[in-house]
């Protein structure tokens, strides 16, 4: 509060929400990914999906994807299970995050580290 003031905090929150909406829209466009929940403020739940894979196989692929991304040191995702689905969680919360950071994360998620069947 001291650093930014109330209006500054509001501005950052609005920016984080807008960046999250951008992130979720890009995930939704990709045929190999799906949103599991609608984006909530600065938080998106999504997962990698392949047609013809069982839920167990998809859960394993998503865990592998999370581990691969986290081990890269370039991105950190957490996970949860929703209705038995292993779900990746992306949260935008760093004070100075910019659109370029989200674009870099999307590049890693969508192209650079997609597990192969």
C-alpha positions as CSV (number, residue, x, y, z in Angstrom):
1,X,0.0,0.0,0.0
2,X,2.8,2.4,0.9
3,X,4.7,1.7,-2.4
4,X,1.7,2.0,-4.8
5,X,-1.2,3.5,-3.0
6,X,-4.8,2.3,-3.4
7,X,-5.1,3.4,-7.0
8,X,-1.7,1.8,-7.9
9,X,-2.8,-1.5,-6.4
10,X,-6.1,-1.3,-8.3
11,X,-4.2,-0.6,-11.5
12,X,-1.9,-3.7,-11.0
13,X,-4.9,-5.9,-10.2
14,X,-6.7,-4.8,-13.4
15,X,-3.5,-5.5,-15.4
16,X,-3.1,-8.9,-13.9
17,X,-6.8,-9.8,-14.6
18,X,-6.4,-8.6,-18.2
19,X,-3.2,-10.6,-18.7
20,X,-4.9,-13.7,-17.3
21,X,-7.8,-13.2,-19.7
22,X,-5.3,-13.0,-22.6
23,X,-3.5,-16.1,-21.3
24,X,-6.8,-18.1,-21.0
25,X,-7.9,-17.0,-24.5
26,X,-4.7,-18.2,-26.0
27,X,-4.9,-21.5,-24.2
28,X,-8.5,-21.9,-25.4
29,X,-7.4,-21.3,-29.1
30,X,-4.9,-24.2,-29.0
31,X,-6.4,-27.6,-30.1
32,X,-4.3,-29.6,-27.7
33,X,-5.3,-27.7,-24.6
34,X,-8.5,-26.9,-22.7
35,X,-9.6,-24.6,-20.0
36,X,-11.0,-26.7,-17.1
37,X,-12.6,-23.7,-15.3
38,X,-13.3,-20.2,-16.5
39,X,-10.5,-17.8,-15.6
40,X,-10.8,-16.3,-12.2
41,X,-9.2,-13.0,-11.6
42,X,-5.4,-13.7,-12.1
43,X,-5.8,-17.5,-12.1
44,X,-6.4,-20.1,-14.8
45,X,-6.9,-23.9,-14.6
46,X,-6.1,-25.7,-17.9
47,X,-4.7,-29.0,-19.1
48,X,-3.1,-30.7,-22.1
49,X,-5.5,-33.0,-23.9
50,X,-5.2,-35.5,-26.7
51,X,-8.1,-37.1,-28.4
52,X,-8.1,-40.8,-27.9
53,X,-6.2,-40.8,-24.6
54,X,-7.7,-42.1,-21.4
55,X,-8.1,-39.9,-18.4
56,X,-5.3,-41.7,-16.7
57,X,-3.0,-41.2,-19.7
58,X,-4.0,-37.5,-19.8
59,X,-3.3,-37.1,-16.1
60,X,0.1,-38.6,-16.6
61,X,0.9,-36.4,-19.6
62,X,-0.1,-33.3,-17.7
63,X,2.0,-34.2,-14.7
64,X,5.0,-34.7,-17.1
65,X,4.3,-31.4,-18.8
66,X,4.2,-29.6,-15.4
67,X,7.4,-31.3,-14.3
68,X,9.2,-30.5,-17.6
69,X,8.2,-26.8,-17.4
70,X,9.1,-26.4,-13.8
71,X,12.5,-28.1,-14.3
72,X,13.3,-25.7,-17.1
73,X,13.5,-22.9,-14.5
74,X,11.7,-20.6,-16.9
75,X,8.2,-21.1,-15.6
76,X,6.5,-22.5,-12.5
77,X,3.1,-24.1,-12.6
78,X,1.2,-25.7,-9.8
79,X,-1.5,-28.3,-10.1
80,X,-4.6,-29.7,-8.6
81,X,-7.2,-32.3,-9.4
82,X,-10.7,-31.3,-10.5
83,X,-13.3,-34.1,-11.1
84,X,-10.4,-36.6,-11.3
85,X,-8.5,-34.5,-13.9
86,X,-4.9,-33.5,-13.3
87,X,-5.1,-29.8,-13.9
88,X,-2.3,-27.2,-14.4
89,X,-2.7,-23.9,-12.5
90,X,-1.3,-20.6,-13.9
91,X,-1.3,-17.6,-11.6
92,X,-0.2,-14.1,-12.5
93,X,1.0,-12.4,-9.4
94,X,4.4,-10.9,-9.8
95,X,4.3,-7.1,-9.3
96,X,6.0,-6.1,-12.6
97,X,4.7,-8.9,-14.9
98,X,4.1,-7.7,-18.5
99,X,2.4,-9.1,-21.5
100,X,5.8,-10.3,-22.9
101,X,6.2,-12.5,-19.8
102,X,2.8,-14.1,-20.5
103,X,3.7,-14.6,-24.2
104,X,7.0,-16.3,-23.2
105,X,5.1,-18.6,-20.8
106,X,2.6,-19.4,-23.6
107,X,5.5,-20.2,-26.0
108,X,6.9,-22.6,-23.5
109,X,3.6,-24.2,-22.7
110,X,2.1,-24.5,-26.2
111,X,5.2,-25.1,-28.3
112,X,8.4,-25.7,-26.5
113,X,7.5,-28.4,-23.9
114,X,4.4,-30.1,-25.2
115,X,4.7,-33.8,-24.3
116,X,4.6,-36.2,-27.3
117,X,2.3,-39.1,-27.4
